[in-house]
Amino acid sequence: MRNAPQRWRRTAAGFAALMCVVAVGLPTVAYAEKAEEEQPTQLVVAASQSVDTFNPFMSFFAIGYTVAGLTYDSLIDWSAKDYKPVPGIAASWKESSDHLTWTYTLRTGVKFSDGKPLTAHDAAFTYNLMMTDKDARASSSDLVENFESVEAPNDTTLVIKLKQPTNQMLALDNAIVPKHIWEKIDSLGKFKNFDFPLVGSGPFQVVEFKTDQFIRLKANKEYWGGAPAYDELVFRYYKTPDASVQALLEGEVDIVSGLTPAQFKALKGKPGITLNQAQNRRFGSITFNVGARTKAGKGFGDGHPALKDARVRQAIHHAIDKEEMIAKVNDGLAQPGVSYIPPIFSTYFWQPGESEKVTFDLAEANRILDEAGYQRGPDGIRRMPGNGQPLKFRLLNHSDTPTEATDSEYLKGWWKEVGIDTKIESADFTKLNDLLYLGKYDIIFSGWGVGPDPTSILSLHTCGVLPDDATGTQRDTDTFYCNPEYDKLHDQQKRESDIAARAEIVKQMQEILYTQAPVITLRYADTLEAYRSDRWTGFVKQPEKRGMISGQQGNWAYQSAKPVQAAEEAGSRTPLFLGGGAAVVVIAAAAAVIVLRRRRTADERE
């Protein structure tokens, strides 16, 4: 299961990419008395997001999504070179002439970490579970709803029959779980998967976890794709990006991703440190509460009613100077956002024409609001027509993402010019997500990591992902937006086999989102990374051209990393101590803002 498109859950507001810190492990308390040659080599990855579950079916945050991808395999992976589908545990596949039957041939000799073989029966069990259990298909309903049946006639053959043809059959990046473990689970939605060590077939297995402290994974030395060149991978909780950067400078950490432009420039020329400026598959955005409601149409939450009006959202879009934000906040290391799918996926990227393009124009924003009947009161703040409610909106940002605080001040200033009052509020990643899905917000910073296949990310705005109730536990929608015309196009693009024709449909969908503005894409920021090239080498980047190390659609970088043998001569480092004694590689999410969810175009939320 390679971080498939999918999804960084948007709450993650942010365009911020996971800040990844990798560190060579040093002796820790648990290993202090062992001989030097027995001490495990560790990559320590710092995470700023909390982990609430290791259940791959229920993982919505980026860190959980990443760990699931390391623990479990999927049928199909995404190429490190160019994001094209490549064999995972499915070595080959064949499509029937009527396009309704797909047959996958699985690799032989693949084993789960408890020694039992992984067969086509495990894959059939996984997909049948997703077809029959609402919780298991939470982030993949757009895929399995089209499955007529899934069977395993033998150990190496998986046969999936469809209700109608679809282009989704090479995007099967879901985690394949061991049947002998998961068939015993009574309530999947409540199962946290905290029975360590976890049993999976991936390159690493979780062996220890402490909330908000660390996740320790052990390398699978029998991995079919080749054993990692080190012993353990540890994700350690880091509260601030600055702490990770300092650790990099002091030699305690080897990779930091999600750097701010200032941090990136400050590290230039530092001995033993190499910088990497990569193109990004993520976008940063703001999301509107367009009317939180259930599938049955029952409203909930406390969103401002004026934001249900597309004209208000369009006016707000005109009152955002993206170029200035990029120049001041990103130091020019980003592109202005337009569509939901970033430029890195050029086939599906949509660019508005000159007549459609929303530009920074305060006069136009004022004109739209005037014509819509939102007149200014004596205090200069506009009122809703009819009930006279003032346009006073809460703007919620992530407290651990400094750039969002800066963005918020810019937005507040521009919006005041058009008669909108803004109250800036901050919350940590978990609280922000809770508020979003309870509908208790007006405007919120968000962001997603987009995958090679557009279906998952675009499904965030379909009527079918609206929640069944108001509890906030079903987290598939992005803005509570629902548009039958958009849904119709979404269904069409899933069935279209011609890539060019499909791309046109996908671009029509993005145009609807752009003009209706339930979400406004602010920017596509470059991924800024730095790593200790005097300690680590061999990281396979994705894609091949200007590729990233962290935030990949797969495990290529973690699997390929190799410690530099001369690293010990580069100087000693102070050990990092964990409860179980593991020196960690730190992956710090610069903006915990990213939430990944399986198939929601790991698409992941950031």
C-alpha positions in Angstrom: 0.0 0.0 0.0 1.9 2.9 -1.2 0.5 6.2 -0.1 -1.8 6.1 -2.9 -3.3 9.1 -4.1 -4.7 9.5 -1.3 -5.5 11.7 0.7 -4.2 14.0 3.0 -7.2 15.0 4.7 -7.9 18.4 4.1 -8.2 19.7 7.4 -4.7 19.7 7.3 -5.1 22.8 6.1 -2.5 23.4 4.8 -0.3 23.5 2.0 2.3 22.4 4.4 3.9 19.2 3.6 4.8 16.7 6.3 8.0 17.7 7.8 10.1 14.7 7.8 13.1 14.3 9.8 15.3 11.3 9.5 18.0 10.5 11.9 20.5 7.7 12.3 19.8 5.9 15.5 22.2 6.0 18.3 22.4 3.8 21.3 19.4 4.3 23.6 18.6 3.3 27.1 17.4 -0.1 26.0 20.5 -0.7 23.9 23.2 1.0 26.0 24.7 -2.1 27.3 24.9 -3.9 24.0 28.0 -4.1 22.0 28.3 -1.4 19.3 27.8 -3.9 16.5 24.5 -5.0 18.0 23.0 -1.5 18.3 20.2 -1.0 15.7 20.6 1.5 13.0 17.5 3.8 13.1 15.9 6.3 11.0 13.9 8.7 13.2 11.0 10.5 11.7 9.4 13.4 13.6 5.6 13.8 13.4 3.5 16.7 14.6 0.2 14.9 14.1 -1.3 12.7 16.8 -2.2 9.1 15.9 -5.6 7.9 17.0 -5.7 4.6 15.2 -3.5 2.1 13.3 -6.6 0.7 11.5 -5.8 1.3 7.8 -9.5 1.5 7.0 -10.1 4.3 9.5 -6.9 6.3 9.2 -7.6 9.9 8.2 -4.5 11.7 9.3 -1.3 11.9 7.3 0.9 10.1 9.8 -1.6 7.2 10.2 -1.8 7.0 6.4 2.0 6.9 6.1 2.4 4.2 8.8 -0.3 2.1 7.2 1.5 2.2 3.9 4.7 1.0 5.6 2.9 -1.8 7.4 0.7 -3.2 4.6 1.1 -3.9 0.9 -1.4 -3.1 -1.9 -2.2 -4.7 -5.2 -0.9 -1.7 -7.2 1.8 0.9 -6.4 2.7 4.2 -7.9 6.0 4.5 -9.8 8.8 6.6 -8.2 9.7 7.8 -11.7 6.4 9.3 -12.9 3.5 8.2 -10.7 2.3 5.6 -13.2 0.7 2.4 -11.8 3.3 -0.4 -11.2 2.9 -3.9 -9.7 2.6 -4.2 -6.0 1.7 -7.6 -4.6 -0.1 -8.1 -7.9 2.6 -9.1 -10.3 0.3 -8.8 -13.4 -3.3 -8.2 -14.4 -5.6 -8.8 -17.3 -8.8 -7.0 -18.4 -11.6 -8.9 -20.1 -12.8 -7.9 -23.6 -16.1 -6.5 -22.2 -14.1 -4.5 -19.5 -16.2 -6.0 -16.7 -13.8 -8.6 -15.3 -10.3 -8.0 -14.0 -8.0 -10.8 -13.1 -4.9 -10.2 -10.9 -2.0 -12.6 -10.5 -0.4 -12.2 -7.1 3.3 -12.8 -6.3 4.2 -16.0 -4.7 6.3 -16.3 -1.6 4.9 -13.1 0.0 4.5 -13.5 3.8 2.9 -11.6 6.6 5.2 -10.7 9.5 3.9 -13.6 11.6 5.2 -16.0 8.9 1.8 -16.9 7.4 1.6 -16.5 3.6 -0.2 -13.7 1.9 -2.5 -15.1 -0.8 -5.3 -14.0 -3.0 -7.7 -15.1 -0.3 -6.5 -12.2 1.9 -7.0 -9.7 -0.9 -10.5 -11.1 -1.6 -11.3 -10.9 2.1 -10.1 -7.3 2.2 -12.3 -6.1 -0.7 -15.3 -8.1 0.4 -15.0 -6.5 3.8 -15.0 -3.1 2.1 -18.0 -4.0 0.1 -20.0 -5.2 3.1 -18.8 -3.0 6.0 -19.6 0.7 6.0 -16.6 1.6 8.1 -14.2 -0.4 6.0 -15.2 1.4 2.8 -15.4 4.8 4.4 -12.7 6.3 2.1 -13.2 4.0 -0.9 -16.9 3.9 -1.5 -16.4 5.4 -4.9 -14.4 2.3 -5.9 -16.1 -0.7 -4.3 -19.7 0.4 -4.9 -19.0 -0.7 -8.5 -17.8 -4.2 -7.6 -20.2 -7.0 -8.4 -18.1 -9.6 -6.8 -14.5 -10.4 -5.6 -13.3 -14.0 -5.5 -10.0 -15.9 -5.1 -10.3 -19.2 -7.1 -6.8 -20.1 -5.9 -3.9 -18.7 -3.8 -2.5 -16.5 -6.6 -5.5 -15.4 -8.6 -7.9 -12.6 -7.7 -11.0 -12.0 -9.9 -13.0 -8.8 -9.6 -16.2 -8.5 -11.5 -17.7 -5.0 -12.1 -21.2 -3.7 -12.5 -20.0 -1.3 -15.2 -16.6 -0.5 -16.8 -14.3 1.8 -14.9 -10.8 3.2 -15.2 -10.2 2.7 -11.4 -8.8 -0.8 -11.6 -5.2 0.2 -11.7 -5.6 2.5 -8.7 -6.1 -0.4 -6.2 -3.7 1.0 -3.6 -5.8 -0.1 -0.5 -4.1 -2.0 2.3 -4.4 -5.7 2.0 -4.9 -7.0 5.5 -4.4 -10.6 6.8 -7.6 -12.5 6.9 -6.6 -14.6 9.8 -6.3 -11.5 12.0 -9.1 -9.2 10.7 -11.9 -11.8 10.4 -11.9 -12.0 14.2 -12.8 -8.2 14.5 -16.4 -7.7 15.6 -16.7 -3.9 15.3 -14.3 -2.5 12.6 -15.2 1.1 13.3 -14.1 0.8 16.9 -11.0 -1.3 16.3 -7.8 0.8 16.9 -5.4 -2.0 15.9 -3.2 -1.4 18.9 -2.1 -5.1 19.3 1.6 -4.8 18.8 3.5 -6.0 17.0 1.1 -5.3 14.1 0.9 -8.1 11.5 1.3 -6.9 7.9 3.4 -7.7 4.8 5.0 -4.3 4.3 8.7 -3.3 4.6 8.2 -2.2 8.2 6.0 -3.3 11.2 4.9 -1.2 14.1 6.3 -2.8 17.3 5.8 0.0 19.9 3.7 3.2 20.2 3.2 5.9 22.9 0.6 8.6 22.3 2.2 11.9 21.3 5.7 10.5 21.8 6.7 8.0 19.2 5.9 5.1 16.8 8.7 2.5 16.4 8.7 0.2 13.4 11.0 -2.7 12.8 12.4 -3.4 9.3 11.0 -6.5 7.7 14.2 -8.4 6.7 12.1 -10.9 4.7 10.3 -8.2 2.6 9.6 -9.4 -0.9 10.6 -6.1 -2.3 14.0 -6.2 -0.6 14.9 -5.7 3.0 15.6 -2.1 4.2 19.3 -1.3 4.7 18.7 -0.3 8.4 17.0 -1.8 11.4 14.3 0.5 12.7 12.2 3.5 11.6 10.8 5.7 14.3 8.3 8.5 14.0 8.8 10.8 17.0 6.5 13.6 17.9 7.9 17.1 17.4 5.9 20.1 18.4 7.6 22.8 16.3 9.5 22.8 13.0 12.3 24.9 14.6 13.1 22.1 17.0 13.6 19.8 14.1 15.8 22.2 12.3 18.0 22.7 15.3 18.2 18.9 15.7 19.4 18.7 12.0 22.1 21.3 12.7 23.2 19.5 15.8 23.4 16.1 14.0 20.5 14.6 15.9 18.3 14.5 12.8 19.1 13.7 9.2 16.1 14.9 7.1 13.8 17.8 7.6 10.9 18.5 5.2 8.3 21.1 5.1 10.8 23.9 5.8 9.8 27.5 5.6 11.6 29.6 3.0 13.6 31.3 5.8 14.7 28.0 7.3 15.6 26.7 3.9 17.8 29.6 3.0 19.4 29.6 6.4 20.6 26.0 5.9 22.2 26.8 2.6 26.0 26.1 2.6 25.9 24.3 6.0 28.5 21.5 6.1 27.2 18.0 5.5 23.7 19.3 4.7 22.1 19.1 1.2 19.0 21.0 0.3 16.1 19.7 -1.9 13.5 22.0 -3.5 10.9 19.7 -5.0 7.7 20.1 -6.9 4.7 19.4 -4.7 1.6 17.2 -5.1 -0.2 19.2 -2.4 -2.1 22.4 -2.3 -3.1 24.9 0.4 -6.6 26.2 0.6 -9.4 27.7 2.6 -12.6 25.9 2.9 -16.1 27.4 3.5 -18.9 25.9 5.5 -21.4 26.0 2.7 -24.1 24.5 5.0 -23.2 21.4 7.1 -25.9 18.8 6.5 -26.6 15.1 6.4 -27.4 13.1 3.4 -31.1 13.5 4.3 -30.7 17.3 4.3 -30.8 17.9 8.0 -28.6 20.9 8.9 -26.2 21.0 11.8 -23.3 23.0 13.1 -23.2 26.8 13.4 -21.8 28.0 10.1 -22.6 31.5 9.0 -25.6 31.4 6.6 -24.2 34.0 4.2 -21.5 31.5 3.1 -24.2 29.3 1.5 -24.3 32.1 -1.1 -21.8 31.4 -3.9 -21.7 35.1 -4.7 -20.3 35.8 -1.2 -17.6 33.2 -1.7 -16.8 34.6 -5.1 -16.4 38.0 -3.7 -14.1 36.7 -1.0 -12.0 35.0 -3.8 -11.6 38.4 -5.5 -10.4 39.8 -2.2 -7.4 37.5 -1.9 -4.0 38.7 -3.4 -2.4 35.3 -3.9 0.7 36.8 -5.6 1.4 39.0 -2.6 0.9 36.1 -0.2 3.3 34.0 -2.1 5.9 36.8 -2.2 5.6 37.7 1.5 4.9 34.3 3.1 6.5 31.8 0.7 9.4 34.1 -0.5 8.3 33.3 -4.1 8.7 29.6 -3.7 5.2 28.7 -4.8 2.7 29.0 -7.6 -0.8 30.7 -7.2 -3.5 28.1 -6.7 -6.3 27.7 -9.2 -7.6 24.2 -9.5 -7.9 21.3 -7.1 -5.4 19.1 -8.9 -1.8 20.6 -8.8 0.4 21.2 -11.9 2.5 18.2 -11.1 -0.3 16.1 -12.6 -0.4 18.0 -15.9 -2.9 15.7 -17.6 -5.7 16.7 -15.2 -4.5 20.1 -14.2 -7.1 22.8 -15.1 -6.2 26.4 -15.8 -9.0 29.0 -16.2 -9.1 31.2 -19.3 -8.6 34.9 -19.1 -12.3 35.6 -18.9 -12.8 33.0 -16.2 -9.8 33.8 -14.0 -10.5 35.3 -10.6 -8.0 38.1 -10.0 -7.4 40.3 -7.0 -9.9 43.0 -7.5 -11.4 44.7 -4.4 -13.7 46.8 -6.6 -15.1 43.7 -8.3 -15.6 42.1 -4.8 -17.5 45.1 -3.6 -19.6 45.2 -6.8 -20.6 41.5 -6.4 -21.7 42.1 -2.8 -23.5 45.3 -3.6 -25.5 43.7 -6.4 -26.3 40.7 -4.2 -27.9 43.0 -1.6 -25.3 42.9 1.1 -25.3 46.5 2.1 -22.9 48.2 4.6 -24.1 49.1 8.0 -23.0 52.3 9.9 -19.9 50.4 11.1 -18.8 49.6 7.5 -19.7 45.9 7.9 -22.1 44.4 5.4 -25.4 42.9 6.4 -27.3 40.0 5.0 -30.4 41.0 3.0 -33.5 40.1 4.9 -32.4 39.3 8.4 -29.6 41.9 8.7 -27.1 39.5 10.1 -23.6 41.1 9.8 -20.9 39.4 7.7 -18.7 38.5 10.6 -16.8 35.3 9.8 -14.6 33.1 12.0 -11.3 32.2 10.2 -9.8 29.1 11.8 -6.1 28.3 11.3 -3.7 25.6 12.7 -2.0 26.8 15.8 1.2 24.9 14.8 1.5 26.4 11.4 3.0 29.9 11.6 2.4 30.7 7.9 -1.3 30.3 8.4 -1.3 33.0 11.1 0.5 35.3 8.7 -2.0 34.4 5.9 -4.9 35.1 8.3 -3.7 38.7 8.9 -3.5 39.4 5.2 -6.9 38.0 4.5 -8.5 39.9 7.4 -7.1 43.1 6.0 -8.3 42.6 2.5 -11.7 41.4 3.5 -12.2 44.4 5.7 -11.9 46.5 2.5 -15.0 44.8 1.1 -17.1 45.1 4.3 -16.4 41.7 5.9 -15.3 41.4 9.5 -13.0 38.5 10.4 -12.3 36.9 13.7 -9.1 34.9 13.6 -9.1 31.8 15.7 -6.5 29.0 16.1 -6.7 25.4 17.1 -4.5 22.4 17.1 -4.8 19.8 14.3 -7.1 17.4 16.1 -9.4 20.2 17.4 -9.6 21.8 14.0 -10.7 18.6 12.4 -13.3 18.0 15.0 -14.8 21.4 14.5 -14.8 21.0 10.7 -16.8 17.7 10.7 -19.2 19.0 13.4 -19.9 21.9 11.1 -18.7 24.4 13.8 -16.8 26.8 11.7 -17.2 29.5 9.0 -13.9 29.4 7.0 -11.0 27.1 7.7 -7.5 26.6 6.4 -7.0 23.3 4.7 -4.9 21.3 2.2 -4.6 18.0 0.5 -2.0 15.8 -0.9 -3.3 14.7 -4.3 -2.6 11.4 -6.0 -2.1 10.4 -9.6 -5.7 9.3 -10.0 -8.2 12.2 -9.6 -11.2 10.2 -8.5 -10.5 10.3 -4.8 -9.7 14.0 -4.4 -12.7 15.0 -6.5 -15.1 12.8 -4.6 -14.7 15.0 -1.6 -17.3 17.3 -3.0 -19.9 14.7 -4.1 -23.3 14.4 -2.4 -22.6 10.8 -1.6 -20.0 11.6 0.9 -22.2 13.8 3.1 -22.5 12.2 6.6 -25.4 10.1 7.7 -25.6 11.9 11.0 -24.3 15.0 12.8 -21.9 13.3 15.1 -18.8 14.3 13.2 -17.5 10.8 13.0 -18.0 10.3 9.3 -15.2 12.4 7.7 -15.5 12.0 3.9 -16.7 15.4 2.8 -14.5 18.4 2.4 -17.0 21.3 2.6 -20.5 19.7 2.8 -20.9 20.8 -0.9 -23.4 18.9 -3.0 -24.1 19.6 -6.6 -26.0 17.0 -8.8 -24.3 18.3 -12.0 -20.9 17.8 -10.4 -21.9 14.3 -9.3 -23.0 13.4 -12.8 -19.6 14.4 -14.2 -17.8 12.5 -11.4 -19.6 9.3 -12.4 -18.8 9.9 -16.1 -15.1 10.4 -15.5 -14.8 7.1 -13.5 -16.2 5.2 -16.5 -14.3 7.0 -19.3 -11.4 4.9 -20.6 -10.0 7.4 -23.0 -7.5 9.5 -21.0 -7.9 12.7 -23.0 -11.7 12.5 -22.8 -11.5 11.8 -19.1 -9.2 14.7 -18.6 -11.8 17.0 -20.1 -14.5 15.8 -17.8 -12.2 16.2 -14.8 -11.4 19.8 -15.9 -15.1 20.6 -16.1 -15.5 19.4 -12.5 -12.6 21.6 -11.4 -14.2 24.6 -13.2 -17.4 24.1 -11.2 -15.4 24.1 -8.0 -13.6 27.2 -9.1 -16.7 29.2 -10.0 -18.9 27.9 -7.1 -16.0 28.3 -4.7 -16.9 25.9 -1.9 -13.1 25.9 -1.5 -10.4 28.3 -2.7 -7.0 26.9 -3.7 -4.4 29.5 -2.4 -1.1 28.1 -3.6 1.0 25.1 -4.7 4.1 25.6 -2.5 7.3 23.8 -3.3 8.4 21.1 -0.9 11.5 22.4 0.9 13.7 19.7 2.4 17.2 19.4 3.9 19.1 16.2 4.8 22.4 15.1 6.3 24.2 13.9 3.2 27.2 13.1 5.4 25.1 10.5 7.2 22.5 9.2 4.7 22.4 8.5 1.1 20.3 6.6 -1.5 17.0 8.3 -1.1 14.8 7.5 -4.1 12.8 10.7 -4.9 9.4 10.9 -6.4 8.9 11.9 -9.2 12.3 11.5 -10.9 12.4 15.2 -12.0 12.5 17.6 -9.0 11.2 14.9 -6.8 10.5 14.9 -3.1 11.8 12.7 -0.3 8.9 13.0 2.2 5.2 13.0 1.3 5.5 10.5 -1.5 2.9 8.2 -3.0 4.7 5.3 -1.7 7.6 4.2 0.5 10.4 4.6 -2.0 12.5 7.0 0.1 12.2 5.0 3.3 12.9 1.7 1.6 15.9 3.0 -0.3 17.7 5.0 2.4 21.1 3.8 3.3 23.4 5.0 6.1 26.7 6.3 5.0 29.3 4.1 6.5 31.6 7.0 7.3 28.8 8.7 9.2 30.4 7.8 12.5 33.5 9.7 11.6 31.4 12.8 10.9 30.9 13.3 14.6 28.9 11.8 17.4 25.4 12.8 18.2 23.5 12.9 21.4 21.2 10.0 21.6 17.4 10.5 21.5 15.6 8.5 24.1 12.2 6.9 23.8 10.3 5.0 26.4 11.3 1.8 24.8 14.7 3.1 24.0 14.7 4.0 20.4 16.7 6.8 18.8 14.4 8.3 16.3 14.4 9.6 12.8 12.0 12.5 12.9 9.4 13.3 10.4 7.9 16.5 11.5 4.9 17.8 9.8 5.5 21.4 9.2 1.8 21.8 8.9 0.1 19.1 10.6 -2.4 20.3 8.5 -2.3 17.4 6.3 -4.6 14.5 6.6 -4.1 11.5 4.6 -6.7 9.1 4.0 -6.6 6.0 2.1 -7.8 6.4 -1.4 -8.9 9.9 -0.8 -6.1 10.9 -3.0 -3.7 10.5 -0.2 -4.8 12.2 -1.3 -4.3 13.0 2.3 -5.4 15.8 4.3 -3.0 18.2 5.4 
